[in-house]
Amino acid sequence: MTRSQLIEAVASKTTNFSKKDVEIILGTLFSSVTESLARGEKIEIRGFGSFKVKHRDGRRGRNPKSGEGIYIESKRVPFFKAGKELKERINKKGTSE
């Protein structure tokens, strides 16, 4: 699902908000999550999951094109852990792939 599809889905389920209002709300939500993660804060949405920042140490790597050894800098990466309710809904019996 893309951002525009998400906006469309939310707007179709509400009568109080226009598509433009939903776009502003979702934009504010996403920017708030991004800003919180940039500050190193953890975000927990009950029934959905939690977001946090993990630290990856620097390491030796390899350029796949040339095979040359390179050093990969340490960095912080966002991490999402699905909540129990989300996992259960995804793995609900009777779904087929």
N, C-alpha and C positions, 0 to 999 in steps of 0.2 A: 504494500500500500504506500503510495506516495503522499507527500504533504497535502497536495491539492485534493487527492481522493479522501484523505482524512477530514479535511475541511468540508467537503461535500457531504460526507457521511454524517458528521455532527450537525451540520446545518439542516439536513433533511429530517433529523429527529427532533429538532427544536422549532417551536413556533415563535418564541420570544426574541430570537437573535437572527439577524441577516447573515449571509455568507461573509460579508465584510466584518461584522462583529465577531464571528467565529474565528476568522483569520487573525484578528487582533488578539483575541483571547489565547489561541494556540501559540501565536508568536511570542506573547508575554510568558506563557508557560515554558516554552522551549528556551527562551533567553534566561529565565530565572534558573532553570536547571543547569544551563551552561555556566552561568555566573557562579552558582553555588559550587559546582564541581571544580571550577577554576580556583576557588578559595580553599579547596580541599575538603569541603563539607560532604557529608553523606546525605542522600535523599532517599526516604522510604515512603512508598505509596502502598498502603496496606491492601492486600489482595492482588496486587500487580507485581511488585518487586522492589528492589532497591538498586540505587546507583552509587558508586563510590569511585575514588581514584586510587589506582594501584601504581606503585613505583617499579619500574623495570631497570635493573642495573645495566651498565654498559657491558658490551661483550664483543668478542671477535666474530666477524661475520665474513661473508664471501659475496663478491659481486657476481651475480648469476650469469651476466653476459660475458665478462672477461675472465672470471675465475680468480681474480685478484683478491687477496685478503684485505679486509677493511675493518676499522673499529666503528662500532655502532654506539653512539652516545646513550647515556642513561636518559630515561624519560618517564613522564607520568602519563598513564593511559586510563581512559574511562572504562569501567567495568560494570556490567549489569547482571544481577542475580535475580532470576524469576522467583516470585513468591509461590507459596504452596497452592493457593487457589488457582493461579494461572497455570501451573504445572498440571494440576488435576483436570482443568478444562481442556488443555491441549491433548492430554493422554486419555480423555474420556473414551470408554469402551463404545464400540459401534462406529467409530470413525475409520474411514479407509483412506489409503493414499493412492 
